[in-house]
Amino acid sequence: MKKMITGMILLMMLIVSACSNANQAGDSNTNDGSQPDQGSANSGNLKVVLLVPGTLGDKSFFDAANAGLTKVHDMLGAETKVIEMGADETKWEPTFNDIASQNWDVIISGGSQITELLNDVASRNPDKKFINYDTDIEDTAENVHAISYATNEVSFLAGAAAALISTSDMPNANPDQTIGFVGGMDIPGINTFLVGYIEGAKYVDPDIKVAISYAGNFVNPAKGKELSLLQYNAGADVIFSVAGGTGLGVFDAAKEKQKYAIGVDSDQSAMIMDTDSEKANLIVTSAIKKIDEAIFNAVAELQKGTLEMGKFKVVGFNESGVALAENNVYNSVVSEAVRAEVAKIKEQIATGQIEISNALHMDTAQIDALRNSVKP
């Protein structure tokens, strides 16, 4: 009888142990759009989570943030996780609150659309550290480190490059003095790109015309292609895509019409090259926000205890926060004369010789006047 009881006890212990192991294995499988934890036995003390107010795969803004998180894991040894919250804004706050209640040390997200929510959650969770990797809103909670990019600087250079390419003898340029711009939405963050782009183009050619379209969202490549085809058919030979996932349609249109495009946030030519080299070779450059480096540097400073919290930080050319992609496509497709002139203008921007307007400090009437000044 004793042997029977002992055997039953051992069997129960094995069952409990098996169930416990199964539950532990299941913890990394989620239904909230999250990616598996990138943990390791030597992950150190930091637990870092990235909340994406959208989905990965845009080969631009969100993918750049994810690349930064990967660097944090690989180079700083942190335990990391990325959660794709989707485009439904009603799901963002519950996700933020849920994550803030867990044992993450650092919560990262980005975008002016998310800033008010991020600051609110941060204020209610003073024991957590938050990093807003991209915002144009200067108000910052005391436990948030907020980063903004001088997109007007890099967009000015992109506009100058577009005007120079459009008026050059490059194969896909035409005689029309018209370039294009496709934005995700008519909002301050996007118009900061637009204002710099227009001013850069006019700096090169005061008579340049700029076709301007807004898609109304950042997740519709078909709409991006439709708007771009209209611009290319109307005479534009270079289009600046500032529309996230919607902007992928700009590149589809460029390929169809054999015209040029300029990417945004990431080096989009490099990101597309492996899957469609023909398309990638028409993306002559990109106006890059170094989001991956900004995230990595902020977490590295936080790990060392030197990151300034409650701070709104703006980074431009001089802080290596923005850059115009000078990759193999740029160096082989863009003429040497154009590249030399772009380099000269970049130096003038970096040294303060060129003053660039910022849409964040302009009212609607001023932006409208600038748009109308280049209307085809």
N, C-alpha and C positions, 0 to 999 in steps of 0.2 A: 504493500500500500504506500509506504514512504517513497519507494522508487517511482511509483506511478505519479505521485504528487510532485516530486522533484522534476520528473520529465515534463509534466504539464507546465511547471513554472519556467523551465528553460525554453519551452516552445513559445510561451507568451512573450518572453524577453526577446526572442528572435523576431517575432512579429512586430512588436513595438519598435525595435531597432530598424527594421526594414521600412516601416511607415515613416519614421523620422527621417531616414536618408532620402526617401522619395520626396518628402515635403521640401527638404533642403534643395534638392535638385530642381524642383519645380519653381523655386523662388525667382529664378532668373527669367522665367517665361511669363511675359505680361501680355495683357490685351489692351494696353493703353497707347499703342504706337511706339513703345520704347524699344530700344536696341539692347541686346544682352550687355550686362556689366562687363567692363574691361578691367577686371581686377587681377591681382597677382599676389603671390605669397609675400612679395616685398613691396607692397603698394604704399608703405609709409603711413602717415597719419591722415593725409588729406583724402576726403571723399568728395568728388566733384561731379555735379550733374548739370547737363545742358538741356534747357527746355526750348524746343524749337516751335515758334508760333506759326507753324506751317508744316511742310514735309520736306524731307531731303530729296535730292535728285535734281535740284534746279541748276546745278553746275555753276552756281553763283553765290548768292548771299548765305543761304543756309548751309550749303556744302562747305563754304569757307569756314564757318563757325565749327562745323563738325571736324574739319581738318585741324583746327586749333585744339579741340578737345583731345584728338588723337595724339597730338604732340604732348599735351599735358600728361597723358597716360604713359606714352613711350619714353619721354625724356625726364619727367619729374617723378615717375613711379606712383602716381595717384590712382586711386580706384575711381573709375569714371563710368558714366552712363548718359545716353542721350535719349530723350523722350520727344517724339514728334506729336505735337498737340493738335495739328491739323489747322484748317482755315476757319473752322467754326469757333468764333471768339467766345461763345458761351461756355466752352469747355476749358478755356484757359485758366480762369480763376479757380475752379475746383482742383485742377491739376497743380497749380502753384501752391494752394493751401495744403494739399496732400503731401507734396514733396517737402514743404517747409516743416511739416510735422514729423518727418523722418529724420534720420541721423546724418544728413548730408552737411558737410562743413561749408561748401561753396555752391551757390546756386547761380547759374549763368543763363542769361537770355539776352535778346537784343531786338532793337527796333523801336521807333518812337510810338508805334501803336501799342506796344507792351509796357511802355515806361510807367504810366500812371499806376497800372496794376502791380508792377514789380516794386515800385516805391511803397505802395500801400502794404503789400505783403511783408516787405522788408521792415517797415516800421512796426509791424505787429510781431516780428520775430527778431528782436535785437541781438539774439545769441548767434544768428547766422550771418555769413558774409555773402553779399550779392555782387555780381559783376554784370553790368549792362554794357554789352560790347559794341552797341551802336545806337546812339540816340541823339536827337537834336534838341531835347528838352533839358534845360540847365538845372531845374529843380531836382535835387538828389537827396535821398534819405541818408542818414548818418552812417549806415552800415552798407552803403552801395558805392561802388567805384564805377563811374559812368564815363564812357569813351565816345567821342565824336570825331569825325574825320573832316578834313578840309576838302570836301568833295568839290567845292567851287574851284579850288586850285587845279586838281587833276582833270576836272571837266573843261576848264579853260584850255588846258593843253590838248585834250581830246578834240575840242572844237577847232583849235588851230590846225591840228593834224587833219581833221576832216576837210576843212576848207582848202588846205594845201594839196591834199590828195584829189579833191574834186576839180581843182583848177590845174592839175598836172597832166602829163602825157601818159600816165599809167594806163594799162590796157583796158580796164573796166570803168575808167572815168569818162564822163561825157562833157560836151561844151557848156552845158547849163551850169549856172552858178547856184546850184541848189543841193542842200544836204538835208538829212532827216533826223528826227528824234521821236522815239516811241517810249513813253513813260507808263508805268503801271497805273498810277493814279495822279490826279491833279492835287497834290499835297505838298507842303513845304519841303519835306525831305527830297522828293523827286525834283521839285522845281529848283532846288539848290544845284543839282546837276544841270538842269536846263539853262539857268542863268549863266553859269560858268561857260557852258558849251556855246551859247549864243555870243557871249562877249569874246571868247577865244576865236570863234569863226570870223567875227567882225574885225577883230584885231588884224587878221590876215587879209581879209577882203571886206571892206566896208559895204559893198553891194551884195554880199551873200544873202541868199534866201534860205530859210529853215522851215521845212514842213514839220508840224508838231501834232502828235496824236497821243491820246491817253486811252489805255485799254479798259480802265475801270477796275482792274484786279491784277494779281500777280501770278495767277495759276491757269491761264488760258492760252497756250501756245497757238491755237488756231486763230484766236483774235489777234495775237501779235503778228502772225503771218498775213492775215487779211489787211491790217493797217499798213504793214510794210509794203505789200504789193501795190497798194494805192500810191504810196509815196514814190516807190521806184518807177511806177508807170507814169507818174507826174514829173519825172526828171531828176529825182534825187539819185545820187550814185554812191553815197555813204550814209548809213543810218546808225545812230547811237542808240543802243538798246539799254534802257534803264527800267526793266520791268520784271525782274526775277524769272520765274518759270514761264511767264507769258513771253518774255524776251527770247526764248528758244525759238519761237515762231519767226522772229526777225531773221535768224540765221537760215531757217528753211526758205524764206523768201529770197534772201541773198543768193543762195545756191540756185534757186529756180531762175532768177533773173540775171545771174552772174554779175552781181554788184558787190560792193564792199559793206562791211558792218564793223562796228566797234562794240566790244563787250563791256561788262561792268562788274565791279566787286571782286571777281576772280579773273585769272588769266583764262578766259573762256575758250580761246583757240586751243590752248594746251589741253584743256579738259575734254575737248571734243575730238582732238586729233586722232585718237586711237579708234574711234567708232566711225568717223566720217572725215577723212583728210581733205576731201574736196571742199566741204563746208568750212572746215577749220582754216584753210588757206585763204578764205575770203574775210575772216575776222582779223583785220589788219593789226589791231591792237586792242587793249582793254584798259579802262580806267579802274585801277585796282584800289580797293580798300584792303589794307593788310590785316584783315579780321583775324586770321589764324594766328599771326604773330602778336596781335594785340591781346588776344585771349591767353596765349601762352605766357607772354611777358607779365600780364597782370597776376596770373596764378603763381608764377615763379616769385614775383615780389611779395605776394601774400604769404607764400611758404617761408620766405626769409623774414617776414614781419615788417617789410618796408613799404607795402602798398598803402597809399593814402585813401582812406575811406571818406565818404561824404564829399567826394571831389568829382567835378565835371572837367574832363581833360580833352582838349582838342589837339589832334595830331595831323600834320600836313607833310609836305615834302621834307622840310628840315628835321622833322621828328621821325622820318621814315615810316609815316603812317599811311601814305598814299603813293601810288606810282603809276606810270603809264607803261604797260607791258612792252618790253623790247626783246621779244623772243625771236625764234628762227623765222617765223612768218613775217614779223615786222622788218627784220633785217634783210630778208630775201625778196619780199613782195613790194614793200614801200621803197621808193627811189632814194638814192643817197642824198639827193638835193633836199628832198622833203625831210628826211631824218636829221640832216644838219640844221635845218631851220627850226625844227621841233626842239632839238637840243639847246639851241640858242634861246628860245622862248622859255624853256624850262629853267634855265639859269637866271633869266630875268625875273621869273616868278619867285624863285628861291631866295633871291637877293632883295626882293621887295621893290624892284623897279617897275613892276606892273601891279596896279591896284585892281582887285577883282571884287565885284559886288557879291553879296550873299543874300539869297532869297529869304533867309530867316529874318533878315533885318529890313525887308521890303514889304510894302503893303500890296494888296491885290492890284491896285491901279498902276503901280510901278511895274509889276511883272507883266501885266497886260500890255503896257506901252512897249516893253521890250519885245514881247511876242509879236506885236503888231508891226514893229520896226523891221522884222525879217520875214513877214508873211509873204508867201509866193504869190 
